[in-house]
Amino acid sequence: MSHWLRNNRGFLVFLLVFGLFRTAVADWNPIPTGSMRPTVLEGDVVLVNRLAYDLKLPLTNVILHRTGEPQRGDIVTFSSPKDGMRLIKRLVGLPGDTVEMRDERLIINGHAARYQPLERLTETVADNAALPALRLRESGALPPHRVQWLAGVNARSNFGPIAIPAGQYLMLGDNRDDSADSRYFGLVPRELLIGRAVGVIASADITANWMPRWSRFASGFH
């Protein structure tokens, strides 16, 4: 064993440095679900800046130094406070905010979001059910971005108002009627934030034989 370790120590050092880089600096995450449609699609691989908010002790949630503050509208990866699963959602509520939703429409600190319809289409959801969908541009209460509403889904389109305490954040998926987010698992404490997603590295259509989506390679979020 000692002979093998000596002969392969360069490779082992590389693996160690690479692992520390992924757990402390930057990471890439494949997206398995459509909860962030139309911004992030199933089959996208997103680049995550792990130093956007905190420098953490590798392989832990121990914060060594704060490097930045989460901003309303950031697309964030984090560990679910319910089961520890890694998730990606949009940060909607900051500490000190009061957030509510009325008939799908967000209200943050008394300011109602504005919605501009963009397109109507049909989306396939669980069990291959096809549902009418409306995509809109949401702005005002948040930086402008696209969201999607689905018809005929029993989703939590009303909640709050919720006053967000210090060190906690409220997350929502852009696919508002098909997203398990803070409406279901509650607020997310800062130590469970992993990083800010900065763009798509690569993408494959997992519903069509994993064909590459070339237009999404090395692209930002629209």
N, C-alpha and C positions, 0 to 999 in steps of 0.2 A: 504493500500500500504506500509506504513512504517513497519508494522508487517511482510509483505512478504519480504521486503528488508532485515530486520534483520535476518530472518530465512535462507535467501539464500545469505548472503553477501560473504561467502566463495566461493561459486560457481561463483558469479559475479566477485570477484577478480581474480579467475582462468581464466575466460573468458577474462578479461582485459589484464592480463599478457600474455595469449596465443595470443591474437590479436596483442599486441605490439611486441611479439617475431616474429610473421609472417611478420609484416610490417617493422621491423627494423633489424632483425638478419638473419633468414633463412625462406625459403618458399618452397613450392612444387607446381609445375605447370603441369597440364595435357596438352598434346600436341594434338591439334585437326586436324592438317594438315600435309601433307608430304613435306613441303618446306625444311626440313633439312634431308630428306633421302639421303644416307643410314645411317647417323650417329644417328639421332633421328627419331623415327617412330611415326606415328599417334597412339595414345593410350598409349604412354609412359607417365609416371609421373616423372618429373625431379626434383632433389633437387637443390635449388638455394641459393648460399651464398650471402646474401644481404650486407654483410660487406666486400665483396671483394674489393670494390672501395671506397665506401663512407658510413659514418654514417649519416643517414638522420633523420630529425624530422619525427616521425611516421605519416603516412597518408598524407605526403606532399613530394614534390621534393626539399625541402630546405636542402642543404648539410651543416651539422654541422662540419664535420671533414673528410678529405680525408684519407682513410685507405690503399689505394693501387692504382696502376696505371693499367688501362686496357692494355692488351697485344695483339699483333697481333696474331690471331688464336683462341682467347678465344671464347667460346660459351656463348652468352650474352642474358639475357632477358631485355627488355626495352619497354617503351611506344612509340608507333608509333608517329612520329611528324606530321603525317597526321590526324589521328583521335583518338589518345590516346589508341588504342587497344594494349594489351600486346602481344609482339612478341618474338620469339627466333630465332637468326641468329648467323652467325659466324662473328666476328670482323675482317675485312680485312684491313682497312686503319686507321692509327693513325694520330693525328695532325702533320703536317709537311710532310706527305707522299704525293707522286704523284702516283695515281692509274689509270690504264686503263685496258680495256679488248679488245682483238682482236680475233674474231672467237672463243669465249669461254675461251680463254687463258688469265690468269691474268698477268699483268706486274706491279710490285711495285718498285718505285724508279729506274726504268730502268732495273730491274732484272726480267726476265721472269720465271714464274713457270714451273716446270717440271711435266709431266703427264705420269704415268705408267698404261696402261690398266689392269684391274683386271678381269672383267667378263661382258658378254653380257646377257641380260635378257629382259623380257617384263614387263612393268609397266602399271598398270591401273590408269588413271588420270580422270579428270572431265568427267561426262556423260558416265562413264564406258568405255571410249575409251582405247584400248590397244596399247601402243606404244613401239617400240624398244628402249632400254636403254643401255647405256654404263657406267659402273662404273670404276673410275680411282683413283689412288693415286696422290694427288696434293702435291707437295713439292717444296722446294727451296725458293720461295718468302714468303711462310708461313710454319709453322711447318707441318709435314706430316699428312694428313688426307684424307678421301675418299670423292669424289664428284660424282655426277651423271649428265650425259647429256642425253637428250631425243631427239629422231629424230622426225622431222615433227612439231615442235612447233615454233611459231613465237615469240621468246623471244628476249630480248635485250642482244645479245651476243657480242655487240661492244659498248664501251662508252669511254669517256675521251680523253686525260688525265685530271684527276681532281686533283687539288691541295687542300689538306684538311687543313682548317684553324684551329687555336687553339680552343680547347674545342669541336671539332666535330669528329665524327667517321663514317666510311663507313662500312655498313653491307651487307653481301650476304648470301643467303641460300645455303646449300651444294647441294640441288637439283636445279641446276642452271637454268634449263629451266622451272621450276614450282615453282617459289618463288617471292612473292612481297616483294622487299627489297629496298636498297638504290638506285637502278636503277630506281625505280618508286616513292618513297616518299622522296628521298634526304638524306642528312647526318643527323646523330642523335646527338644532343647536350648532353653533359655529364650529365646534370641534369635529363635527361630522362632514363639513365641507371638504371636498377633495381638491377642486380647482375650477378654473373657468375654461369652458370649451371655446376655442378660438377659431375653428374652421374644420372643414372636411378634408382629410388626407386622401381617402379613396372611397369608392362606393360600388356596391354590387346589388342588383335587383334580386332579392332573395325569393321573390314570388315568380321569377321568370328565369329559372335555371342559373341563377347567380351571374347573369350577364352584367358586365361592367357598365356603370353609368359614367361614361367618360366626361360628360359635362360637369360632373360634381367633383372630379379629382382636383385637389389643391384649390378648393373654392371656399369663400367665406359664407357666412350665414346671411340670407336675404330676408 
